[in-house]
């Protein structure tokens, strides 16, 4: 999750983390509708990116509530 979050952060998205189970938290509402396509495109690129696979399982990001 840390690698995915870091990749999305590098693309300008604000990422929140949860610990149990490890994951990414985000909130969506109708004001986000204009950017849904860009978010999904960026997420796809991050998930397919070699840097995400190279650092999979490496590092931990502290969840903050």
LINURJO-V879711 format. One record per residue. RES is the residue in three letters. SS is DSSP state (a for helix, b for strand, c for the rest). PHI is phi in degrees with one decimal (none if undefined). OMEGA is omega in whole degrees, 0 to 359 (none if undefined). Layout:
# LINURJO-V879711
RES;SS;PHI;OMEGA
RES;SS;PHI;OMEGA
This chain:
# LINURJO-V879711
UNK;c;none;181
UNK;a;-60.9;181
UNK;a;-65.5;179
UNK;a;-66.3;179
UNK;a;-61.1;179
UNK;a;-65.2;177
UNK;a;-64.6;179
UNK;a;-70.0;177
UNK;a;-61.7;179
UNK;a;-62.5;178
UNK;c;-93.2;174
UNK;c;97.4;180
UNK;c;-90.6;174
UNK;c;-89.2;185
UNK;c;-117.3;173
UNK;b;-111.0;183
UNK;b;-119.4;171
UNK;b;-125.1;186
UNK;c;-99.7;192
UNK;c;-129.7;0
UNK;c;-80.2;179
UNK;c;-57.2;181
UNK;b;-169.4;177
UNK;b;-111.2;179
UNK;b;-105.6;172
UNK;c;-148.0;181
UNK;c;-114.5;177
UNK;c;-124.1;170
UNK;c;-144.4;186
UNK;a;-62.3;179
UNK;a;-69.6;179
UNK;a;-86.4;185
UNK;a;-51.9;181
UNK;a;-64.2;184
UNK;a;-111.9;181
UNK;a;-58.6;180
UNK;a;-60.3;179
UNK;a;-66.9;179
UNK;a;-59.5;182
UNK;a;-65.5;177
UNK;a;-63.1;179
UNK;a;-65.7;179
UNK;a;-62.8;179
UNK;a;-59.7;180
UNK;a;-62.7;179
UNK;a;-65.6;181
UNK;a;-64.1;180
UNK;a;-88.3;185
UNK;c;-69.8;181
UNK;a;-63.0;180
UNK;a;-67.3;177
UNK;a;-68.8;181
UNK;a;-71.0;181
UNK;a;-67.0;183
UNK;c;-107.2;179
UNK;c;-58.6;180
UNK;c;83.0;180
UNK;c;-93.5;176
UNK;c;80.3;179
UNK;c;-141.4;178
UNK;c;-111.2;181
UNK;c;-75.6;177
UNK;c;-77.1;178
UNK;c;-126.1;182
UNK;c;-116.2;none
